[in-house]
Amino acid sequence: MHRYRFVLYRPLQFLPVLLGISIITFVLVRLIPGDPARVLLGSRATPAAIANIRAQYGLDEPLWVQYFYFIGNLGQGEMGKSILYKIDVLRLIATRLEPTLALVLSSVAQSILIAVPLAALAARHRTRLPDHAVRIVSTLGIGFPPFWLALMLIILFSVRLGIFPVSGYGGSLTDKLYHLALPSLTVALSLSAVLTRSLRAAMVQALESDVATAARARGMPESIVFWRHVLPNSLVPTVNLLAVNIGWLIGGTVVVESVFALPGLGQLLVRAIFSRDYMVVQGVAMVFACATVLVNFLADIITVALDPRVKL
């Protein structure tokens, strides 16, 4: 159990990271041109009304005072009040969390289901036609932007074939999964391309390792050697790569949710930026940051569990 001691002190190492992210987010949000009060009230607003809104939300205070208000709210488990929606930011984020979480989880699951068989096919037929085909497809997948891929899937499966809806989220569980089919496939195709290349390289190296050679020398069938020794030893670098890309995926939901009109955190963030809703932008950014840190923390735990030689 001593290998898992890092679980006790690793969260403390994340605190400076989250603090730095909060400072950067706070400063960048304030650099967005425009006044939130003026955006909220419109072009015909009187100076008195603008001053009243600014005082109500603390926007007339110095920036360092506003930042300490923000940190103080975080310390109390709050994120302030939305200027646009007139409700607590944390409650607003909670109402938009489900679509984003469902999109991320379904995308990761699909990407694993795509990447593992393709990588195994390429590794077991190295330098032959299946290997070349998988490498070409994965390279093309990396080169396609998610928004372009989303539009192509909409044209094919929604406009031409009429199989899946163009936008929305749905009501029941089956309806939600039905609406998430294309968005999650869009993200999964981009993510699986990266995972396939990494997993294939790790599998090729594991196939030539001493462990695999010793297993073959004992008369173990090649399929057993692959699934019992090669695949587990290939997962360690891929798990870390997946954790890094999940962080990218969480931020990339902004594009996918905007294309498919999913009512998640990404769409909320875009609208908050255009309306200069500082509190919402800061709140969503902190949620994304915490989610990324948590994913990397879980990846460290899984890495240690998969490989007893790793010590963190």
C-alpha positions as CSV (number, residue, x, y, z in Angstrom):
1,M,0.0,0.0,0.0
2,H,3.0,2.3,0.3
3,R,2.8,2.8,-3.5
4,Y,-0.4,4.7,-2.9
5,R,1.0,7.2,-0.4
6,F,0.9,9.9,-3.1
7,V,-2.9,9.9,-2.8
8,L,-2.5,11.7,0.6
9,Y,-0.3,14.6,-0.5
10,R,-1.0,14.8,-4.3
11,P,-4.3,16.9,-3.8
12,L,-2.2,19.5,-1.9
13,Q,0.0,19.8,-5.0
14,F,-3.0,20.7,-7.0
15,L,-4.0,23.7,-4.9
16,P,-1.3,26.0,-6.4
17,V,-2.4,24.9,-9.9
18,L,-6.0,25.7,-9.3
19,L,-5.0,29.0,-7.7
20,G,-2.9,29.9,-10.8
21,I,-5.8,29.0,-13.0
22,S,-8.2,31.2,-11.0
23,I,-5.8,34.2,-11.4
24,I,-5.4,33.7,-15.1
25,T,-9.1,33.2,-15.7
26,F,-10.0,36.2,-13.6
27,V,-7.5,38.5,-15.5
28,L,-8.4,37.2,-19.0
29,V,-12.1,37.6,-18.4
30,R,-11.6,41.2,-17.4
31,L,-9.6,41.8,-20.6
32,I,-12.8,41.0,-22.7
33,P,-13.9,44.3,-24.3
34,G,-17.2,45.7,-23.1
35,D,-19.0,46.5,-19.9
36,P,-21.3,43.7,-18.4
37,A,-23.7,46.3,-17.1
38,R,-24.0,48.0,-20.4
39,V,-24.5,44.7,-22.2
40,L,-27.2,43.7,-19.8
41,L,-29.1,47.0,-19.9
42,G,-28.7,47.7,-23.6
43,S,-27.4,50.7,-25.5
44,R,-30.1,53.1,-24.1
45,A,-29.2,52.5,-20.5
46,T,-28.7,55.6,-18.4
47,P,-25.4,56.2,-16.5
48,A,-27.3,55.9,-13.2
49,A,-28.7,52.5,-14.1
50,I,-25.3,51.3,-15.3
51,A,-23.7,52.5,-12.0
52,N,-26.4,50.7,-10.0
53,I,-25.8,47.4,-11.7
54,R,-22.0,47.7,-11.4
55,A,-22.4,48.5,-7.6
56,Q,-24.8,45.6,-7.2
57,Y,-22.4,43.0,-8.6
58,G,-19.2,44.6,-7.2
59,L,-17.9,45.6,-10.6
60,D,-17.1,49.1,-9.3
61,E,-14.5,47.8,-6.9
62,P,-10.7,47.5,-7.7
63,L,-9.7,44.3,-9.5
64,W,-7.8,43.0,-6.5
65,V,-10.9,43.4,-4.3
66,Q,-13.0,41.7,-6.9
67,Y,-10.6,38.8,-7.0
68,F,-10.6,38.3,-3.3
69,Y,-14.4,38.4,-3.4
70,F,-14.2,35.6,-5.9
71,I,-11.7,33.5,-3.8
72,G,-13.8,34.2,-0.7
73,N,-16.9,32.8,-2.5
74,L,-15.0,29.7,-3.6
75,G,-13.9,29.1,0.0
76,Q,-17.5,29.1,1.0
77,G,-18.5,26.8,-1.8
78,E,-20.1,29.6,-3.9
79,M,-19.2,31.2,-7.2
80,G,-21.2,34.4,-7.0
81,K,-24.4,35.4,-8.9
82,S,-24.9,35.4,-12.7
83,I,-25.5,38.8,-14.1
84,L,-27.5,37.4,-17.1
85,Y,-29.4,34.6,-15.4
86,K,-29.9,36.3,-12.0
87,I,-29.3,33.0,-10.1
88,D,-26.3,31.5,-8.3
89,V,-23.6,30.4,-10.6
90,L,-23.1,27.1,-8.9
91,R,-26.8,26.2,-9.3
92,L,-26.7,27.3,-12.9
93,I,-23.7,25.1,-13.6
94,A,-25.4,22.2,-11.9
95,T,-28.3,22.5,-14.3
96,R,-25.9,22.3,-17.3
97,L,-23.5,19.7,-16.0
98,E,-25.4,16.5,-17.1
99,P,-25.2,17.0,-20.9
100,T,-21.4,17.8,-20.7
101,L,-20.7,14.9,-18.4
102,A,-22.7,12.5,-20.6
103,L,-20.9,13.7,-23.7
104,V,-17.5,13.3,-22.1
105,L,-18.2,9.8,-20.7
106,S,-19.8,8.5,-23.9
107,S,-17.0,9.9,-26.0
108,V,-14.3,8.3,-23.9
109,A,-16.1,4.9,-24.0
110,Q,-16.6,5.0,-27.8
111,S,-13.0,6.1,-28.3
112,I,-11.7,3.1,-26.3
113,L,-14.0,0.7,-28.1
114,I,-12.6,2.1,-31.4
115,A,-8.9,2.4,-30.4
116,V,-8.2,-0.9,-28.7
117,P,-9.3,-3.2,-31.6
118,L,-7.7,-1.0,-34.2
119,A,-4.4,-0.8,-32.3
120,A,-4.5,-4.6,-31.7
121,L,-5.1,-5.3,-35.4
122,A,-2.2,-3.0,-36.4
123,A,0.2,-4.4,-33.9
124,R,-0.5,-8.0,-34.6
125,H,-0.1,-7.4,-38.4
126,R,2.8,-5.0,-38.2
127,T,4.2,-3.7,-41.5
128,R,1.4,-5.4,-43.4
129,L,-1.7,-4.1,-45.0
130,P,-3.9,-3.9,-41.9
131,D,-1.2,-2.0,-40.1
132,H,-0.7,0.5,-42.9
133,A,-4.5,1.0,-43.2
134,V,-4.9,1.7,-39.5
135,R,-2.0,4.1,-39.4
136,I,-3.4,6.0,-42.4
137,V,-6.9,6.2,-40.9
138,S,-5.6,7.4,-37.5
139,T,-3.4,10.0,-39.2
140,L,-6.4,11.4,-41.1
141,G,-8.4,11.4,-37.9
142,I,-5.9,13.6,-36.2
143,G,-5.9,16.0,-39.1
144,F,-9.7,16.5,-39.2
145,P,-10.9,19.5,-37.0
146,P,-13.8,18.4,-34.7
147,F,-16.1,21.2,-36.0
148,W,-15.6,20.0,-39.6
149,L,-16.1,16.4,-38.6
150,A,-19.3,17.3,-36.8
151,L,-20.7,19.1,-39.9
152,M,-19.8,16.1,-42.1
153,L,-21.6,13.7,-39.7
154,I,-24.6,16.0,-39.6
155,I,-24.8,16.1,-43.4
156,L,-24.4,12.3,-43.7
157,F,-26.5,10.9,-40.9
158,S,-29.0,13.7,-40.3
159,V,-29.6,15.5,-43.6
160,R,-29.0,12.7,-46.1
161,L,-30.0,9.6,-44.2
162,G,-32.2,11.1,-41.5
163,I,-31.0,8.7,-38.8
164,F,-30.0,11.0,-36.0
165,P,-31.3,14.5,-35.0
166,V,-29.3,17.6,-35.9
167,S,-29.4,19.2,-32.4
168,G,-31.0,19.1,-29.0
169,Y,-30.6,16.8,-26.0
170,G,-34.0,15.1,-25.4
171,G,-36.0,14.2,-22.4
172,S,-35.9,10.5,-21.5
173,L,-32.7,8.4,-21.1
174,T,-33.0,6.7,-24.5
175,D,-33.9,10.0,-26.1
176,K,-30.8,11.6,-24.6
177,L,-28.5,8.8,-25.8
178,Y,-30.1,9.1,-29.2
179,H,-29.3,12.8,-29.4
180,L,-25.8,12.2,-28.0
181,A,-24.9,9.7,-30.7
182,L,-23.4,12.1,-33.3
183,P,-21.8,14.5,-30.8
184,S,-20.1,11.7,-28.9
185,L,-19.0,10.0,-32.2
186,T,-17.5,13.3,-33.3
187,V,-15.3,13.6,-30.2
188,A,-14.6,9.8,-30.2
189,L,-13.3,9.8,-33.7
190,S,-10.8,12.6,-33.0
191,L,-9.8,11.1,-29.6
192,S,-9.5,7.5,-30.9
193,A,-7.1,8.5,-33.6
194,V,-4.6,9.7,-31.0
195,L,-5.1,6.7,-28.7
196,T,-4.8,4.2,-31.6
197,R,-1.3,5.5,-32.6
198,S,-0.1,5.5,-29.0
199,L,-1.5,2.1,-28.1
200,R,-0.2,0.5,-31.3
201,A,3.3,1.7,-30.6
202,A,3.1,0.4,-27.1
203,M,1.8,-3.0,-28.2
204,V,4.5,-3.4,-30.8
205,Q,7.1,-2.8,-28.1
206,A,5.4,-5.2,-25.7
207,L,5.2,-7.9,-28.4
208,E,9.0,-7.9,-28.5
209,S,9.5,-7.7,-24.8
210,D,11.1,-10.4,-22.7
211,V,7.8,-11.2,-21.0
212,A,6.1,-12.0,-24.3
213,T,9.1,-14.0,-25.4
214,A,9.2,-16.1,-22.2
215,A,5.4,-16.7,-22.5
216,R,5.9,-18.0,-26.1
217,A,8.8,-20.2,-24.9
218,R,6.4,-21.9,-22.4
219,G,4.1,-22.8,-25.3
220,M,1.5,-20.2,-24.6
221,P,-0.8,-19.5,-27.6
222,E,-0.2,-16.1,-29.3
223,S,-3.7,-14.9,-28.6
224,I,-3.2,-15.6,-24.8
225,V,0.2,-13.9,-24.9
226,F,-1.3,-10.8,-26.5
227,W,-4.4,-10.4,-24.2
228,R,-2.7,-11.5,-20.9
229,H,0.8,-9.9,-21.3
230,V,1.0,-7.5,-24.2
231,L,-2.3,-5.5,-23.7
232,P,-1.9,-4.9,-19.9
233,N,1.7,-3.7,-20.4
234,S,0.6,-1.4,-23.2
235,L,-2.1,0.4,-21.2
236,V,0.2,2.4,-18.9
237,P,1.4,5.1,-21.4
238,T,-2.0,5.1,-23.1
239,V,-3.8,5.8,-19.8
240,N,-1.7,8.9,-19.2
241,L,-2.2,10.0,-22.8
242,L,-6.0,9.5,-22.4
243,A,-6.0,11.6,-19.2
244,V,-4.2,14.5,-21.0
245,N,-6.7,14.2,-23.9
246,I,-9.7,14.1,-21.6
247,G,-8.5,17.5,-20.4
248,W,-8.5,18.7,-24.0
249,L,-11.8,17.0,-24.5
250,I,-13.5,18.8,-21.6
251,G,-12.4,22.1,-23.1
252,G,-13.3,20.9,-26.6
253,T,-16.9,20.4,-25.7
254,V,-17.4,24.1,-26.2
255,V,-17.1,23.6,-30.0
256,V,-19.1,20.3,-30.2
257,E,-21.9,21.6,-28.0
258,S,-22.2,24.8,-30.0
259,V,-22.4,22.8,-33.3
260,F,-25.0,20.4,-32.0
261,A,-26.8,22.9,-29.7
262,L,-26.3,20.8,-26.6
263,P,-27.4,22.7,-23.4
264,G,-24.2,21.9,-21.6
265,L,-21.4,23.8,-20.0
266,G,-19.7,24.6,-23.3
267,Q,-22.7,26.4,-24.7
268,L,-23.2,28.2,-21.3
269,L,-19.6,29.4,-21.5
270,V,-19.9,30.7,-25.0
271,R,-23.1,32.7,-24.1
272,A,-21.5,34.0,-20.9
273,I,-18.5,35.3,-22.8
274,F,-20.6,37.1,-25.3
275,S,-22.8,38.6,-22.5
276,R,-19.7,39.5,-20.4
277,D,-21.1,37.5,-17.5
278,Y,-17.8,37.3,-15.6
279,M,-19.1,35.1,-12.7
280,V,-20.3,32.4,-15.1
281,V,-17.1,32.4,-17.2
282,Q,-15.0,32.1,-14.0
283,G,-17.2,29.4,-12.6
284,V,-17.2,27.2,-15.7
285,A,-13.5,27.7,-16.1
286,M,-12.9,26.5,-12.6
287,V,-15.2,23.5,-13.0
288,F,-13.2,22.6,-16.2
289,A,-9.9,23.0,-14.3
290,C,-11.1,20.9,-11.4
291,A,-12.3,18.2,-13.7
292,T,-9.0,18.1,-15.6
293,V,-7.0,17.9,-12.3
294,L,-9.3,15.1,-11.0
295,V,-8.9,13.1,-14.2
296,N,-5.1,13.3,-14.1
297,F,-5.2,12.3,-10.4
298,L,-7.3,9.2,-11.3
299,A,-4.9,8.4,-14.1
300,D,-2.0,8.4,-11.6
301,I,-3.9,5.9,-9.4
302,I,-4.7,3.7,-12.4
303,T,-1.1,3.8,-13.6
304,V,0.2,2.6,-10.3
305,A,-2.4,-0.1,-10.1
306,L,-1.5,-1.4,-13.6
307,D,2.3,-1.3,-13.2
308,P,3.7,-2.2,-9.7
309,R,7.1,-0.7,-10.8
310,V,5.7,2.8,-11.0
311,K,6.1,4.9,-7.9
312,L,4.7,8.4,-7.7
